[in-house]
Amino acid sequence: MACPRKVWPAQLAVGASLLLMSAALAIGASRFPAEKGFTVLGAHVYPYAVAMFLGIVGVSISLRAIGGGSRSPADDSDRITEALPGGKTGACWVTAGLAICALLITHIGFVLAAALLFACSAHGFGSRRPAWDLAIGIALALPVYWLFTIGLGVSLPPLVNAWI
């Protein structure tokens, strides 16, 4: 005998809300002018990308809510809470990362400041591999830097400053 599938309405509502936001963002992006001006990519590209990401997350949450079986998705929260150290120390690390990024971004450049922010945040969430966290932070910050400076033509602090 097959187990009846239980629908979790709260999770389904979150998934449906994300799908509605995705659709609204895609509709808004379609109304942007097609001209590119001084940028490589038009202004509509990024809202479409965010809309697609929200749509994928909304679909996955909705499917989990509909076909989740007998366990609630919230049942996993106990294991997640135990795994994260959290607390005041973690919040202090994340706050310190934000302060460091804000203070040093004009001195060391966007990429290195964002990498330090990522490393401090990762440490606040329990990572104990600072070199690896810095490498991941640089790998995440470089495409963001290039997308904003080359793709959108937004002026960010230099990739690396002259003193480096």
C-alpha positions as CSV (number, residue, x, y, z in Angstrom):
1,M,0.0,0.0,0.0
2,A,1.4,3.4,-1.0
3,C,2.0,6.0,1.5
4,P,-0.3,9.0,1.0
5,R,1.6,12.2,0.2
6,K,1.1,15.0,2.6
7,V,1.0,18.6,1.4
8,W,2.7,21.2,3.6
9,P,0.7,24.4,3.0
10,A,3.3,26.8,4.5
11,Q,6.1,25.6,2.3
12,L,3.7,25.5,-0.7
13,A,2.8,29.2,0.0
14,V,6.5,30.1,0.1
15,G,7.1,28.3,-3.2
16,A,4.1,29.9,-4.8
17,S,5.1,33.3,-3.6
18,L,8.6,32.9,-5.1
19,L,7.0,31.9,-8.4
20,L,4.8,35.0,-8.3
21,M,7.8,37.2,-7.6
22,S,9.7,35.6,-10.4
23,A,6.8,36.2,-12.9
24,A,6.4,39.8,-11.7
25,L,10.2,40.4,-12.1
26,A,10.2,38.9,-15.6
27,I,7.3,41.0,-16.6
28,G,9.0,44.1,-15.3
29,A,12.3,43.2,-17.1
30,S,10.4,42.8,-20.3
31,R,9.4,46.4,-20.2
32,F,13.0,47.7,-20.0
33,P,14.2,49.3,-23.2
34,A,16.3,47.0,-25.4
35,E,19.0,49.6,-26.1
36,K,22.3,48.9,-24.4
37,G,24.0,52.3,-24.3
38,F,27.5,52.1,-23.0
39,T,27.1,48.7,-21.5
40,V,27.7,45.2,-23.0
41,L,24.5,43.8,-21.5
42,G,21.2,45.6,-21.4
43,A,19.5,46.5,-18.2
44,H,17.0,43.7,-18.6
45,V,19.6,40.8,-18.3
46,Y,20.0,40.9,-14.6
47,P,16.3,41.0,-13.6
48,Y,15.8,38.1,-16.0
49,A,18.6,36.1,-14.3
50,V,17.1,36.9,-10.8
51,A,13.7,35.9,-12.1
52,M,15.0,32.6,-13.4
53,F,16.7,31.9,-10.1
54,L,13.6,32.7,-8.1
55,G,11.5,30.5,-10.4
56,I,13.9,27.5,-10.0
57,V,13.9,27.9,-6.2
58,G,10.1,28.4,-6.1
59,V,9.5,25.3,-8.2
60,S,11.9,23.2,-6.0
61,I,10.3,24.4,-2.8
62,S,6.8,23.7,-4.2
63,L,7.8,20.2,-5.3
64,R,9.3,19.5,-1.9
65,A,6.1,20.7,-0.2
66,I,3.8,18.6,-2.4
67,G,5.9,15.4,-2.6
68,G,7.6,15.6,0.8
69,G,6.2,12.4,2.1
70,S,5.3,12.0,5.7
71,R,8.1,14.2,7.1
72,S,7.8,17.9,7.3
73,P,10.6,20.0,5.7
74,A,10.7,21.8,9.1
75,D,11.8,18.5,10.8
76,D,15.3,19.0,9.4
77,S,15.6,22.3,11.2
78,D,16.7,20.6,14.5
79,R,19.7,19.0,12.8
80,I,20.5,22.3,11.0
81,T,20.3,24.3,14.3
82,E,22.7,21.8,16.0
83,A,25.2,22.0,13.1
84,L,25.5,25.8,13.1
85,P,27.4,27.3,15.9
86,G,25.7,30.6,15.5
87,G,25.2,32.7,18.6
88,K,26.9,36.0,19.5
89,T,30.3,35.0,18.3
90,G,29.1,34.1,14.8
91,A,27.2,37.4,14.6
92,C,30.3,39.3,15.7
93,W,32.4,37.7,12.9
94,V,29.8,38.6,10.3
95,T,29.6,42.2,11.6
96,A,33.4,42.4,11.7
97,G,33.5,41.3,8.1
98,L,31.0,44.0,7.1
99,A,33.0,46.6,8.9
100,I,36.3,45.4,7.4
101,C,34.8,45.5,4.0
102,A,33.4,49.0,4.4
103,L,36.7,50.3,5.8
104,L,39.1,48.7,3.4
105,I,37.2,48.6,0.1
106,T,38.8,51.8,-1.2
107,H,42.2,50.8,0.0
108,I,42.5,47.1,-1.2
109,G,39.9,47.0,-3.9
110,F,36.5,45.5,-4.3
111,V,37.6,41.8,-4.8
112,L,39.9,41.6,-1.8
113,A,37.4,43.4,0.5
114,A,34.6,41.1,-0.6
115,A,36.8,38.1,-0.2
116,L,37.6,39.2,3.4
117,L,33.9,39.7,4.0
118,F,33.2,36.2,2.8
119,A,35.9,34.7,4.9
120,C,34.7,36.4,8.0
121,S,31.1,35.4,7.4
122,A,32.2,31.8,6.7
123,H,34.2,31.8,10.0
124,G,31.1,33.1,11.8
125,F,29.1,30.2,10.4
126,G,31.6,27.6,11.6
127,S,34.3,27.2,8.9
128,R,37.8,26.8,10.1
129,R,39.7,27.0,6.8
130,P,40.5,30.7,6.3
131,A,42.7,30.2,3.2
132,W,40.0,28.1,1.5
133,D,37.4,30.7,2.4
134,L,39.5,33.5,1.0
135,A,39.9,31.6,-2.3
136,I,36.2,31.0,-2.5
137,G,35.6,34.6,-1.7
138,I,37.9,35.7,-4.5
139,A,36.3,33.2,-6.9
140,L,32.9,34.6,-6.1
141,A,33.9,38.3,-6.2
142,L,35.7,38.3,-9.5
143,P,32.7,37.5,-11.7
144,V,30.6,40.0,-9.7
145,Y,33.3,42.7,-10.3
146,W,33.5,41.9,-14.0
147,L,29.7,41.8,-14.5
148,F,29.3,45.2,-12.8
149,T,32.2,47.0,-14.4
150,I,32.1,45.5,-17.9
151,G,28.5,44.3,-18.1
152,L,26.7,47.3,-16.5
153,G,29.4,49.9,-16.7
154,V,29.2,50.6,-12.9
155,S,32.3,52.0,-11.4
156,L,33.5,49.8,-8.5
157,P,36.8,50.3,-6.6
158,P,39.6,48.9,-8.7
159,L,40.3,45.2,-8.9
160,V,43.6,45.7,-7.1
161,N,45.0,49.1,-6.1
162,A,48.3,50.4,-7.3
163,W,50.1,49.7,-4.0
164,I,49.6,45.9,-4.3
